[in-house]
Each structure stands twice: as C-alpha cells, then as structure tokens.
Amino acid sequence: ASLALSRSVAPGQTVYISVPLKPPDTPETYRGDWKLRNNSGVIFGLGDDNKTFWVQIKVAKPTALPFAVTSASFDMVPGSYIGVCPFPISLNGKITASNAGEVTYTYRREDGFVSPPLKISFDAAGEKTLPPYIMTVGTVPGFTWSGKVSLYVDKPNHQTFGEKTFTIQCIAP
C-alpha cells in the first residue's frame, strides 16, 4: 500500500513522515524495507545507490494487564424516600475489572456514612454484579437529608465511581 505525502518535497529538503503499522501477532523482530515513489510513479531509494530505508519493530510477548477496576456503577432503590423511618435503601451495583483479583469497596454518603468494607473476587477480566447492600436511612420523624452517595473502590484503585443524589424525609407513622 502507498501513502501520499502532505506536500511536495524538493531535492535536499527534509520531511517527516508517519506511516501506521500493524504488528504481526507472533512475537519476533520484524523489518520492513521501504522506497519512495514520485508523482510520475518512479520508485526511488536513498542516495546515489537508491538504497532502501527501513523500519524495525520488535513484537514482544503479551504481558498480563495489571489488576484494576475499569468501571463501577450502582442504582439505589428507591432513588428517594418520603415516609416512616428508618427505611432500607437497596444499593445494587456492578464492577468491571481488567484481570483476576479481589476488589474491596464501600458505599459512602456525603454525610460521613461509610458501609463496612465489602469484597468481590474475579477469576478473570470481566463484569460482576455486586450483592445488594441494604443501607438503612433516617432515624426519627422530622429527619431530612439530601446528598450524594457513591461507590468507592478501595482496592486496587482508591477511586470513587458513580455518584447518585438521594433525598429522604422521615414522617411520623
């Protein structure tokens, strides 16, 4: 295949070229020899000897990806609540990991609440549905709160995912 230059280049001038290359799948060292073609279709190399120029690539054996959570999300059921308290809110999440390993996570509220550490193991890269976590909210009639709830992956990422805003208003039975 050929690739056109972005501008004309006179003898003695310098031009930087970039050619996208796709390496073969087999680990090895590969060399590709190249020449140029002018507007008239004449192929030429470098210097008076018309030498090829070349590119050499070394395809290494694939290495295992480091273990990390690549995405995490959750839903709250219900998303807000007005009623008799205390009331259980179900947090239903999913985590996607890049490799095998164990994830430690917590659910956190903006008011300082942090769930106990929860864990899920991955045998390979992929997505897993988390067991529902029941977060009890509200204490007494008249209690109201509005704020954010998030899923925090402590291990391996130390990263917050998926904030949701939640509102509760406790009323008398």
OpenMM code with the backbone's topology and positions (N, CA, C; nanometers):
from openmm import Vec3, app, unit

residues = "ALA SER LEU ALA LEU SER ARG SER VAL ALA PRO GLY GLN THR VAL TYR ILE SER VAL PRO LEU LYS PRO PRO ASP THR PRO GLU THR TYR ARG GLY ASP TRP LYS LEU ARG ASN ASN SER GLY VAL ILE PHE GLY LEU GLY ASP ASP ASN LYS THR PHE TRP VAL GLN ILE LYS VAL ALA LYS PRO THR ALA LEU PRO PHE ALA VAL THR SER ALA SER PHE ASP MET VAL PRO GLY SER TYR ILE GLY VAL CYS PRO PHE PRO ILE SER LEU ASN GLY LYS ILE THR ALA SER ASN ALA GLY GLU VAL THR TYR THR TYR ARG ARG GLU ASP GLY PHE VAL SER PRO PRO LEU LYS ILE SER PHE ASP ALA ALA GLY GLU LYS THR LEU PRO PRO TYR ILE MET THR VAL GLY THR VAL PRO GLY PHE THR TRP SER GLY LYS VAL SER LEU TYR VAL ASP LYS PRO ASN HIS GLN THR PHE GLY GLU LYS THR PHE THR ILE GLN CYS ILE ALA PRO".split()
positions = [
    Vec3(0.0855, -0.1186, 0.0000),
    Vec3(0.0000, 0.0000, 0.0000),
    Vec3(0.0884, 0.1228, 0.0000),
    Vec3(0.0349, 0.2296, -0.0519),
    Vec3(0.1115, 0.3542, -0.0549),
    Vec3(0.0371, 0.4614, 0.0230),
    Vec3(0.1129, 0.5646, 0.0596),
    Vec3(0.0587, 0.6747, 0.1371),
    Vec3(0.1161, 0.8032, 0.0805),
    Vec3(0.0299, 0.8984, 0.0460),
    Vec3(0.0750, 1.0244, -0.0143),
    Vec3(0.1319, 1.1178, 0.0916),
    Vec3(0.2357, 1.1944, 0.0522),
    Vec3(0.2895, 1.2973, 0.1409),
    Vec3(0.1925, 1.4152, 0.1430),
    Vec3(0.1994, 1.4926, 0.2497),
    Vec3(0.1071, 1.6050, 0.2637),
    Vec3(0.1489, 1.7267, 0.1810),
    Vec3(0.2737, 1.7285, 0.1308),
    Vec3(0.3221, 1.8412, 0.0496),
    Vec3(0.4359, 1.7945, -0.0397),
    Vec3(0.4707, 1.8765, -0.1361),
    Vec3(0.5838, 1.8461, -0.2242),
    Vec3(0.7143, 1.8685, -0.1495),
    Vec3(0.8141, 1.7850, -0.1842),
    Vec3(0.9450, 1.7950, -0.1195),
    Vec3(1.0503, 1.8030, -0.2297),
    Vec3(1.1256, 1.9106, -0.2290),
    Vec3(1.2304, 1.9311, -0.3295),
    Vec3(1.3562, 1.8542, -0.2885),
    Vec3(1.4434, 1.8215, -0.3840),
    Vec3(1.5693, 1.7546, -0.3500),
    Vec3(1.6458, 1.8341, -0.2443),
    Vec3(1.6966, 1.7638, -0.1424),
    Vec3(1.7724, 1.8280, -0.0357),
    Vec3(1.6865, 1.8735, 0.0823),
    Vec3(1.5554, 1.8806, 0.0632),
    Vec3(1.4681, 1.9200, 0.1734),
    Vec3(1.4424, 1.7999, 0.2643),
    Vec3(1.3963, 1.8300, 0.3838),
    Vec3(1.3625, 1.7259, 0.4816),
    Vec3(1.2131, 1.7266, 0.5053),
    Vec3(1.1585, 1.6076, 0.5177),
    Vec3(1.0164, 1.5945, 0.5502),
    Vec3(1.0024, 1.4805, 0.6519),
    Vec3(0.9159, 1.5000, 0.7468),
    Vec3(0.8873, 1.3937, 0.8434),
    Vec3(0.7635, 1.3189, 0.7961),
    Vec3(0.7748, 1.1878, 0.7943),
    Vec3(0.6609, 1.1071, 0.7500),
    Vec3(0.6209, 1.0123, 0.8623),
    Vec3(0.4962, 0.9766, 0.8615),
    Vec3(0.4438, 0.8831, 0.9597),
    Vec3(0.3556, 0.7837, 0.8850),
    Vec3(0.3790, 0.6573, 0.9097),
    Vec3(0.3017, 0.5515, 0.8439),
    Vec3(0.2471, 0.4597, 0.9531),
    Vec3(0.1161, 0.4426, 0.9591),
    Vec3(0.0627, 0.3498, 1.0594),
    Vec3(0.0987, 0.2059, 1.0243),
    Vec3(0.1482, 0.1332, 1.1225),
    Vec3(0.1868, -0.0060, 1.1033),
    Vec3(0.1116, -0.0936, 1.2026),
    Vec3(0.0724, -0.2097, 1.1584),
    Vec3(0.0069, -0.3057, 1.2472),
    Vec3(0.1026, -0.4225, 1.2641),
    Vec3(0.1451, -0.4472, 1.3878),
    Vec3(0.2411, -0.5561, 1.4085),
    Vec3(0.1754, -0.6922, 1.3914),
    Vec3(0.2530, -0.7901, 1.3497),
    Vec3(0.2017, -0.9274, 1.3439),
    Vec3(0.1707, -0.9785, 1.4845),
    Vec3(0.0959, -1.0873, 1.4933),
    Vec3(0.0578, -1.1434, 1.6229),
    Vec3(0.1698, -1.2241, 1.6890),
    Vec3(0.2608, -1.2789, 1.6106),
    Vec3(0.3655, -1.3650, 1.6639),
    Vec3(0.4827, -1.2817, 1.7169),
    Vec3(0.5226, -1.3058, 1.8427),
    Vec3(0.6370, -1.2322, 1.8978),
    Vec3(0.7645, -1.2634, 1.8199),
    Vec3(0.8287, -1.1598, 1.7689),
    Vec3(0.9510, -1.1737, 1.6898),
    Vec3(0.9978, -1.0323, 1.6543),
    Vec3(1.1162, -1.0205, 1.5947),
    Vec3(1.1647, -0.8928, 1.5430),
    Vec3(1.1402, -0.8910, 1.3924),
    Vec3(1.0792, -0.7844, 1.3438),
    Vec3(1.0430, -0.7724, 1.2028),
    Vec3(1.1082, -0.6478, 1.1448),
    Vec3(1.1403, -0.6560, 1.0145),
    Vec3(1.1987, -0.5422, 0.9446),
    Vec3(1.1236, -0.5228, 0.8139),
    Vec3(1.0890, -0.3976, 0.7870),
    Vec3(1.0248, -0.3627, 0.6606),
    Vec3(1.1131, -0.2656, 0.5842),
    Vec3(1.1439, -0.2990, 0.4586),
    Vec3(1.2256, -0.2118, 0.3735),
    Vec3(1.1352, -0.1256, 0.2884),
    Vec3(1.1731, 0.0013, 0.2707),
    Vec3(1.0866, 0.0983, 0.2032),
    Vec3(1.1634, 0.1758, 0.0972),
    Vec3(1.0910, 0.2186, -0.0040),
    Vec3(1.1391, 0.3157, -0.1021),
    Vec3(1.0255, 0.4151, -0.1250),
    Vec3(1.0553, 0.5190, -0.1981),
    Vec3(0.9570, 0.6230, -0.2257),
    Vec3(0.9147, 0.6182, -0.3719),
    Vec3(0.8051, 0.6843, -0.4041),
    Vec3(0.7554, 0.6928, -0.5415),
    Vec3(0.7242, 0.8402, -0.5681),
    Vec3(0.7741, 0.8918, -0.6826),
    Vec3(0.7458, 1.0323, -0.7151),
    Vec3(0.6102, 1.0444, -0.7859),
    Vec3(0.5724, 1.1670, -0.8209),
    Vec3(0.4421, 1.1919, -0.8855),
    Vec3(0.4271, 1.1187, -1.0185),
    Vec3(0.5386, 1.0865, -1.0823),
    Vec3(0.5340, 1.0159, -1.2105),
    Vec3(0.5283, 0.8652, -1.1923),
    Vec3(0.5323, 0.8188, -1.0683),
    Vec3(0.5247, 0.6755, -1.0423),
    Vec3(0.6589, 0.6070, -1.0379),
    Vec3(0.7694, 0.6827, -1.0498),
    Vec3(0.9035, 0.6242, -1.0474),
    Vec3(0.9439, 0.5967, -0.9027),
    Vec3(0.9846, 0.4730, -0.8771),
    Vec3(1.0265, 0.4340, -0.7422),
    Vec3(1.1749, 0.4638, -0.7266),
    Vec3(1.2082, 0.5237, -0.6109),
    Vec3(1.3490, 0.5555, -0.5854),
    Vec3(1.3793, 0.5366, -0.4374),
    Vec3(1.5094, 0.5193, -0.4098),
    Vec3(1.5549, 0.4993, -0.2733),
    Vec3(1.6361, 0.6179, -0.2265),
    Vec3(1.7224, 0.5923, -0.1304),
    Vec3(1.8031, 0.6985, -0.0709),
    Vec3(1.9414, 0.7033, -0.1350),
    Vec3(1.9892, 0.8235, -0.1594),
    Vec3(2.1245, 0.8432, -0.2094),
    Vec3(2.1428, 0.7987, -0.3532),
    Vec3(2.2677, 0.8057, -0.3983),
    Vec3(2.3009, 0.7696, -0.5360),
    Vec3(2.2808, 0.6203, -0.5625),
    Vec3(2.2864, 0.5386, -0.4574),
    Vec3(2.2723, 0.3943, -0.4746),
    Vec3(2.1267, 0.3478, -0.4697),
    Vec3(2.0330, 0.4427, -0.4524),
    Vec3(1.8903, 0.4069, -0.4482),
    Vec3(1.8596, 0.3055, -0.3374),
    Vec3(1.9223, 0.3227, -0.2208),
    Vec3(1.9072, 0.2269, -0.1125),
    Vec3(1.7702, 0.2396, -0.0468),
    Vec3(1.7264, 0.1266, 0.0066),
    Vec3(1.6015, 0.1281, 0.0827),
    Vec3(1.6270, 0.1899, 0.2200),
    Vec3(1.5232, 0.2422, 0.2795),
    Vec3(1.5299, 0.2754, 0.4216),
    Vec3(1.4353, 0.1779, 0.4893),
    Vec3(1.4507, 0.1610, 0.6195),
    Vec3(1.3764, 0.0535, 0.6822),
    Vec3(1.3244, 0.0918, 0.8192),
    Vec3(1.2315, 0.0125, 0.8630),
    Vec3(1.1782, 0.0237, 0.9987),
    Vec3(1.1867, -0.1155, 1.0609),
    Vec3(1.2239, -0.1187, 1.1861),
    Vec3(1.2320, -0.2464, 1.2564),
    Vec3(1.1445, -0.2385, 1.3801),
    Vec3(1.0620, -0.3413, 1.3997),
    Vec3(0.9774, -0.3469, 1.5185),
    Vec3(0.9993, -0.4801, 1.5880),
    Vec3(0.9916, -0.4757, 1.7183),
    Vec3(1.0031, -0.5977, 1.7971),
    Vec3(0.8682, -0.6217, 1.8636),
    Vec3(0.8049, -0.7316, 1.8255),
    Vec3(0.6770, -0.7689, 1.8846),
    Vec3(0.7087, -0.8556, 2.0061),
    Vec3(0.6744, -0.8035, 2.1232),
    Vec3(0.7030, -0.8746, 2.2474),
    Vec3(0.5869, -0.9667, 2.2833),
    Vec3(0.6150, -1.0619, 2.3695),
    Vec3(0.5092, -1.1482, 2.4204),
    Vec3(0.4143, -1.0614, 2.5017),
    Vec3(0.2843, -1.0853, 2.4897),
    Vec3(0.1900, -1.0039, 2.5661),
    Vec3(0.2122, -1.0212, 2.7157),
    Vec3(0.1985, -0.9115, 2.7861),
    Vec3(0.2088, -0.9170, 2.9318),
    Vec3(0.0688, -0.9047, 2.9898),
    Vec3(0.0514, -0.9614, 3.1036),
    Vec3(-0.0792, -0.9552, 3.1692),
    Vec3(-0.1084, -0.8111, 3.2094),
    Vec3(-0.2320, -0.7699, 3.1904),
    Vec3(-0.2728, -0.6372, 3.2339),
    Vec3(-0.2696, -0.6306, 3.3856),
    Vec3(-0.2339, -0.5162, 3.4401),
    Vec3(-0.2401, -0.5050, 3.5859),
    Vec3(-0.3862, -0.5135, 3.6308),
    Vec3(-0.4062, -0.5604, 3.7509),
    Vec3(-0.5416, -0.5727, 3.8040),
    Vec3(-0.5922, -0.4348, 3.8438),
    Vec3(-0.7061, -0.3967, 3.7860),
    Vec3(-0.7681, -0.2678, 3.8178),
    Vec3(-0.9173, -0.2760, 3.7898),
    Vec3(-0.9918, -0.1927, 3.8594),
    Vec3(-1.1345, -0.1768, 3.8293),
    Vec3(-1.1424, -0.0736, 3.7184),
    Vec3(-1.2030, -0.1106, 3.6056),
    Vec3(-1.2128, -0.0193, 3.4918),
    Vec3(-1.3444, 0.0578, 3.4909),
    Vec3(-1.4475, 0.0044, 3.5553),
    Vec3(-1.5729, 0.0787, 3.5696),
    Vec3(-1.6523, 0.0199, 3.6847),
    Vec3(-1.7356, 0.1035, 3.7430),
    Vec3(-1.8239, 0.0607, 3.8512),
    Vec3(-1.9447, 0.1532, 3.8506),
    Vec3(-2.0601, 0.0963, 3.8797),
    Vec3(-2.1832, 0.1762, 3.8841),
    Vec3(-2.2798, 0.1111, 3.9818),
    Vec3(-2.3805, 0.1867, 4.0210),
    Vec3(-2.4824, 0.1313, 4.1092),
    Vec3(-2.6112, 0.2093, 4.0927),
    Vec3(-2.7201, 0.1458, 4.1334),
    Vec3(-2.8521, 0.2089, 4.1390),
    Vec3(-2.9017, 0.1998, 4.2815),
    Vec3(-2.9853, 0.2972, 4.3200),
    Vec3(-3.0481, 0.2961, 4.4517),
    Vec3(-3.1967, 0.2709, 4.4329),
    Vec3(-3.2510, 0.1809, 4.5129),
    Vec3(-3.3935, 0.1504, 4.5040),
    Vec3(-3.4533, 0.1674, 4.6432),
    Vec3(-3.5387, 0.2662, 4.6643),
    Vec3(-3.5781, 0.3709, 4.5708),
    Vec3(-3.4707, 0.4800, 4.5630),
    Vec3(-3.4865, 0.5698, 4.4648),
    Vec3(-3.3911, 0.6784, 4.4447),
    Vec3(-3.4091, 0.7930, 4.5415),
    Vec3(-3.5242, 0.8031, 4.6049),
    Vec3(-3.5506, 0.8988, 4.7124),
    Vec3(-3.6664, 0.8420, 4.7941),
    Vec3(-3.6883, 0.8996, 4.9142),
    Vec3(-3.7890, 0.8404, 5.0017),
    Vec3(-3.8533, 0.9459, 5.0899),
    Vec3(-3.9864, 0.9404, 5.0996),
    Vec3(-4.0637, 1.0172, 5.1962),
    Vec3(-4.1530, 0.9154, 5.2661),
    Vec3(-4.1356, 0.9009, 5.3968),
    Vec3(-4.2166, 0.8032, 5.4689),
    Vec3(-4.1637, 0.7782, 5.6073),
    Vec3(-4.2141, 0.6705, 5.6671),
    Vec3(-4.1771, 0.6325, 5.8026),
    Vec3(-4.0334, 0.5799, 5.8023),
    Vec3(-3.9559, 0.6209, 5.9026),
    Vec3(-3.8149, 0.5832, 5.9123),
    Vec3(-3.7908, 0.5032, 6.0392),
    Vec3(-3.6843, 0.4267, 6.0494),
    Vec3(-3.5813, 0.4072, 5.9479),
    Vec3(-3.6335, 0.3271, 5.8294),
    Vec3(-3.5640, 0.3430, 5.7129),
    Vec3(-3.6095, 0.2804, 5.5900),
    Vec3(-3.4901, 0.2200, 5.5173),
    Vec3(-3.5039, 0.0965, 5.4647),
    Vec3(-3.3925, 0.0323, 5.3936),
    Vec3(-3.3871, 0.0741, 5.2457),
    Vec3(-3.2714, 0.1175, 5.2038),
    Vec3(-3.2450, 0.1508, 5.0636),
    Vec3(-3.1535, 0.0414, 5.0090),
    Vec3(-3.1874, -0.0151, 4.8933),
    Vec3(-3.1054, -0.1200, 4.8331),
    Vec3(-3.0095, -0.0578, 4.7314),
    Vec3(-2.8813, -0.0817, 4.7496),
    Vec3(-2.7795, -0.0358, 4.6555),
    Vec3(-2.7373, -0.1574, 4.5732),
    Vec3(-2.7597, -0.1495, 4.4428),
    Vec3(-2.7348, -0.2609, 4.3516),
    Vec3(-2.6293, -0.2173, 4.2502),
    Vec3(-2.5114, -0.2792, 4.2552),
    Vec3(-2.4011, -0.2327, 4.1719),
    Vec3(-2.3411, -0.3372, 4.0812),
    Vec3(-2.2508, -0.2874, 3.9959),
    Vec3(-2.1724, -0.3713, 3.9052),
    Vec3(-2.0308, -0.3168, 3.9033),
    Vec3(-1.9352, -0.4080, 3.8933),
    Vec3(-1.7946, -0.3696, 3.8822),
    Vec3(-1.7333, -0.4474, 3.7661),
    Vec3(-1.6520, -0.3776, 3.6851),
    Vec3(-1.5772, -0.4403, 3.5770),
    Vec3(-1.4288, -0.4314, 3.6122),
    Vec3(-1.3588, -0.5442, 3.6026),
    Vec3(-1.2160, -0.5498, 3.6346),
    Vec3(-1.1366, -0.5938, 3.5122),
    Vec3(-1.0106, -0.5539, 3.5085),
    Vec3(-0.9239, -0.5813, 3.3934),
    Vec3(-0.8573, -0.7180, 3.3986),
    Vec3(-0.8650, -0.7855, 3.5133),
    Vec3(-0.7939, -0.9118, 3.5288),
    Vec3(-0.8454, -0.9825, 3.6532),
    Vec3(-0.7872, -1.0943, 3.6863),
    Vec3(-0.8243, -1.1668, 3.8077),
    Vec3(-0.7701, -1.0934, 3.9301),
    Vec3(-0.8476, -1.0966, 4.0386),
    Vec3(-0.8047, -1.0339, 4.1632),
    Vec3(-0.9234, -1.0089, 4.2536),
    Vec3(-0.8961, -0.9502, 4.3698),
    Vec3(-1.0020, -0.9217, 4.4656),
    Vec3(-1.0207, -0.7708, 4.4790),
    Vec3(-1.1473, -0.7274, 4.4761),
    Vec3(-1.1827, -0.5865, 4.4886),
    Vec3(-1.2415, -0.5643, 4.6271),
    Vec3(-1.1944, -0.4605, 4.6949),
    Vec3(-1.2542, -0.4162, 4.8210),
    Vec3(-1.3200, -0.2823, 4.7945),
    Vec3(-1.4472, -0.2684, 4.8341),
    Vec3(-1.5220, -0.1459, 4.8049),
    Vec3(-1.6132, -0.1115, 4.9220),
    Vec3(-1.6565, 0.0138, 4.9245),
    Vec3(-1.7545, 0.0607, 5.0226),
    Vec3(-1.8518, 0.1534, 4.9530),
    Vec3(-1.9681, 0.1689, 5.0144),
    Vec3(-2.0623, 0.2728, 4.9732),
    Vec3(-2.0459, 0.3875, 5.0723),
    Vec3(-2.0457, 0.5100, 5.0216),
    Vec3(-2.0217, 0.6272, 5.1066),
    Vec3(-2.1275, 0.7329, 5.0814),
    Vec3(-2.1680, 0.7952, 5.1901),
    Vec3(-2.2607, 0.9080, 5.1804),
    Vec3(-2.1859, 1.0360, 5.2133),
    Vec3(-2.2362, 1.1441, 5.1596),
    Vec3(-2.1773, 1.2752, 5.1809),
    Vec3(-2.1810, 1.3169, 5.3287),
    Vec3(-2.2730, 1.2586, 5.4067),
    Vec3(-2.2840, 1.2953, 5.5489),
    Vec3(-2.1842, 1.2215, 5.6367),
    Vec3(-2.0935, 1.1415, 5.5768),
    Vec3(-1.9901, 1.0737, 5.6523),
    Vec3(-2.0124, 0.9246, 5.6712),
    Vec3(-2.1312, 0.8741, 5.6374),
    Vec3(-2.1569, 0.7306, 5.6500),
    Vec3(-2.0689, 0.6540, 5.5519),
    Vec3(-2.0076, 0.5451, 5.6002),
    Vec3(-1.9305, 0.4535, 5.5165),
    Vec3(-1.9741, 0.3120, 5.5533),
    Vec3(-2.0111, 0.2338, 5.4512),
    Vec3(-2.0500, 0.0947, 5.4761),
    Vec3(-1.9295, 0.0159, 5.5246),
    Vec3(-1.9522, -0.1006, 5.5823),
    Vec3(-1.8379, -0.1878, 5.6117),
    Vec3(-1.7682, -0.2245, 5.4800),
    Vec3(-1.6388, -0.2584, 5.4844),
    Vec3(-1.5705, -0.2999, 5.3612),
    Vec3(-1.6365, -0.4255, 5.3041),
    Vec3(-1.6603, -0.4227, 5.1745),
    Vec3(-1.7218, -0.5345, 5.1022),
    Vec3(-1.6199, -0.5844, 5.0010),
    Vec3(-1.6265, -0.7138, 4.9667),
    Vec3(-1.5281, -0.7710, 4.8749),
    Vec3(-1.5967, -0.8544, 4.7685),
    Vec3(-1.5341, -0.8558, 4.6507),
    Vec3(-1.5772, -0.9451, 4.5431),
    Vec3(-1.4522, -0.9896, 4.4685),
    Vec3(-1.4478, -1.1183, 4.4333),
    Vec3(-1.3310, -1.1747, 4.3641),
    Vec3(-1.3609, -1.1984, 4.2172),
    Vec3(-1.2592, -1.1765, 4.1347),
    Vec3(-1.2665, -1.2005, 3.9909),
    Vec3(-1.1681, -1.3117, 3.9566),
    Vec3(-1.2162, -1.4128, 3.8832),
    Vec3(-1.1293, -1.5203, 3.8349),
    Vec3(-1.0607, -1.4808, 3.7044),
    Vec3(-1.1182, -1.3807, 3.6376),
    Vec3(-1.0657, -1.3315, 3.5097),
    Vec3(-1.1227, -1.1919, 3.4875),
    Vec3(-1.0775, -1.1260, 3.3825),
    Vec3(-1.1316, -0.9954, 3.3474),
    Vec3(-1.2809, -1.0085, 3.3171),
    Vec3(-1.3571, -0.9049, 3.3472),
    Vec3(-1.4995, -0.9076, 3.3167),
    Vec3(-1.5801, -0.8240, 3.4130),
    Vec3(-1.7123, -0.8380, 3.4014),
    Vec3(-1.8060, -0.7622, 3.4845),
    Vec3(-1.8764, -0.8563, 3.5808),
    Vec3(-1.8967, -0.8093, 3.7032),
    Vec3(-1.9716, -0.8860, 3.8028),
    Vec3(-2.0772, -0.7966, 3.8661),
    Vec3(-2.1919, -0.8588, 3.8943),
    Vec3(-2.2976, -0.7908, 3.9676),
    Vec3(-2.2685, -0.8071, 4.1160),
    Vec3(-2.2738, -0.6956, 4.1878),
    Vec3(-2.2464, -0.6983, 4.3306),
    Vec3(-2.3698, -0.7449, 4.4073),
    Vec3(-2.3514, -0.8127, 4.5211),
    Vec3(-2.4672, -0.8462, 4.6029),
    Vec3(-2.5329, -0.7164, 4.6499),
    Vec3(-2.6662, -0.7126, 4.6578),
    Vec3(-2.7317, -0.5899, 4.7061),
    Vec3(-2.6821, -0.5540, 4.8462),
    Vec3(-2.6615, -0.4259, 4.8683),
    Vec3(-2.6249, -0.3764, 5.0008),
    Vec3(-2.7419, -0.2946, 5.0518),
    Vec3(-2.7896, -0.3262, 5.1714),
    Vec3(-2.9024, -0.2540, 5.2292),
    Vec3(-2.8474, -0.1446, 5.3212),
    Vec3(-2.8773, -0.0201, 5.2852),
    Vec3(-2.8350, 0.0964, 5.3624),
    Vec3(-2.9600, 0.1519, 5.4301),
    Vec3(-2.9634, 0.1455, 5.5623),
    Vec3(-3.0779, 0.1980, 5.6361),
    Vec3(-3.0595, 0.3483, 5.6527),
    Vec3(-3.1633, 0.4234, 5.6194),
    Vec3(-3.1560, 0.5697, 5.6286),
    Vec3(-3.2678, 0.6215, 5.7176),
    Vec3(-3.2420, 0.7371, 5.7752),
    Vec3(-3.3420, 0.8022, 5.8593),
    Vec3(-3.3429, 0.7449, 5.9989),
    Vec3(-3.3826, 0.8290, 6.0939),
    Vec3(-3.3844, 0.7839, 6.2325),
    Vec3(-3.5192, 0.8097, 6.2973),
    Vec3(-3.5627, 0.9322, 6.2956),
    Vec3(-3.6851, 0.9697, 6.3661),
    Vec3(-3.7703, 1.0594, 6.2776),
    Vec3(-3.9011, 1.0720, 6.3090),
    Vec3(-3.9852, 1.1658, 6.2330),
    Vec3(-3.9224, 1.3054, 6.2337),
    Vec3(-3.9282, 1.3705, 6.1209),
    Vec3(-3.8715, 1.5040, 6.1058),
    Vec3(-3.7305, 1.5042, 6.0496),
    Vec3(-3.6632, 1.3865, 6.0470),
    Vec3(-3.5281, 1.3778, 5.9911),
    Vec3(-3.5361, 1.3971, 5.8400),
    Vec3(-3.4545, 1.4854, 5.7866),
    Vec3(-3.4448, 1.5039, 5.6419),
    Vec3(-3.2970, 1.5094, 5.6046),
    Vec3(-3.2675, 1.4614, 5.4868),
    Vec3(-3.1306, 1.4670, 5.4359),
    Vec3(-3.1337, 1.4588, 5.2846),
    Vec3(-3.0474, 1.5372, 5.2222),
    Vec3(-3.0286, 1.5293, 5.0783),
    Vec3(-2.8789, 1.5362, 5.0527),
    Vec3(-2.8283, 1.4436, 4.9773),
    Vec3(-2.6850, 1.4436, 4.9500),
    Vec3(-2.6475, 1.3339, 4.8531),
    Vec3(-2.5169, 1.3192, 4.8353),
    Vec3(-2.4656, 1.2232, 4.7376),
    Vec3(-2.4242, 1.0933, 4.8049),
    Vec3(-2.4444, 0.9848, 4.7304),
    Vec3(-2.3990, 0.8517, 4.7686),
    Vec3(-2.3067, 0.8063, 4.6557),
    Vec3(-2.1963, 0.7406, 4.6914),
    Vec3(-2.1025, 0.6952, 4.5879),
    Vec3(-2.0509, 0.5557, 4.6208),
    Vec3(-1.9940, 0.4940, 4.5203),
    Vec3(-1.9288, 0.3637, 4.5333),
    Vec3(-1.7786, 0.3903, 4.5292),
    Vec3(-1.7091, 0.3544, 4.6355),
    Vec3(-1.5655, 0.3795, 4.6445),
    Vec3(-1.4902, 0.2469, 4.6381),
    Vec3(-1.4026, 0.2335, 4.5383),
    Vec3(-1.3185, 0.1149, 4.5261),
    Vec3(-1.1883, 0.1449, 4.5991),
    Vec3(-1.1706, 0.0765, 4.7131),
    Vec3(-1.0503, 0.0977, 4.7931),
    Vec3(-0.9324, 0.0210, 4.7354),
    Vec3(-0.9576, -0.1040, 4.7001),
    Vec3(-0.8502, -0.1872, 4.6486),
    Vec3(-0.8974, -0.2513, 4.5198),
    Vec3(-0.8347, -0.2360, 4.4089),
    Vec3(-0.6998, -0.1857, 4.3902),
    Vec3(-0.6895, -0.0371, 4.3548),
    Vec3(-0.7985, 0.0292, 4.3212),
    Vec3(-0.7901, 0.1620, 4.2600),
    Vec3(-0.7760, 0.2825, 4.3521),
    Vec3(-0.8415, 0.2820, 4.4676),
    Vec3(-0.8553, 0.4026, 4.5502),
    Vec3(-0.9265, 0.5110, 4.4683),
    Vec3(-1.0486, 0.4784, 4.4235),
    Vec3(-1.1198, 0.5662, 4.3295),
    Vec3(-1.2705, 0.5620, 4.3559),
    Vec3(-1.3342, 0.6787, 4.3424),
    Vec3(-1.4787, 0.6903, 4.3579),
    Vec3(-1.5461, 0.6742, 4.2224),
    Vec3(-1.6547, 0.5980, 4.2198),
    Vec3(-1.7324, 0.5762, 4.0982),
    Vec3(-1.8791, 0.6083, 4.1263),
    Vec3(-1.9501, 0.6578, 4.0266),
    Vec3(-2.0954, 0.6640, 4.0233),
    Vec3(-2.1668, 0.7353, 4.1353),
    Vec3(-2.1524, 0.8643, 4.1462),
    Vec3(-2.2288, 0.9388, 4.2461),
    Vec3(-2.3767, 0.9462, 4.2102),
    Vec3(-2.4611, 0.9303, 4.3113),
    Vec3(-2.6062, 0.9458, 4.2965),
    Vec3(-2.6524, 1.0415, 4.4049),
    Vec3(-2.7489, 1.1271, 4.3736),
    Vec3(-2.8065, 1.2162, 4.4722),
    Vec3(-2.9299, 1.1497, 4.5314),
    Vec3(-2.9421, 1.1544, 4.6628),
    Vec3(-3.0513, 1.0889, 4.7345),
    Vec3(-3.1142, 1.1881, 4.8315),
    Vec3(-3.2468, 1.1843, 4.8426),
    Vec3(-3.3193, 1.2697, 4.9360),
    Vec3(-3.4109, 1.1824, 5.0214),
    Vec3(-3.4109, 1.2092, 5.1516),
    Vec3(-3.5015, 1.1363, 5.2436),
    Vec3(-3.5724, 1.2376, 5.3334),
    Vec3(-3.6975, 1.2081, 5.3590),
    Vec3(-3.7749, 1.2887, 5.4537),
    Vec3(-3.8560, 1.1912, 5.5382),
    Vec3(-3.8254, 1.1886, 5.6683),
    Vec3(-3.8948, 1.0963, 5.7595),
    Vec3(-4.0195, 1.1627, 5.8171),
    Vec3(-4.1298, 1.0880, 5.8156),
    Vec3(-4.2543, 1.1406, 5.8708),
    Vec3(-4.3005, 1.0492, 5.9838),
    Vec3(-4.3943, 1.1004, 6.0638),
    Vec3(-4.4483, 1.0221, 6.1754),
    Vec3(-4.5342, 0.9085, 6.1221),
    Vec3(-4.5337, 0.7943, 6.1908),
    Vec3(-4.6171, 0.6813, 6.1461),
    Vec3(-4.7657, 0.7105, 6.1605),
] * unit.nanometer
topology = app.Topology()
chain = topology.addChain("A")
for resn in residues:
    res = topology.addResidue(resn, chain)
    for name in ("N", "CA", "C"):
        topology.addAtom(name, app.Element.getBySymbol(name[0]), res)
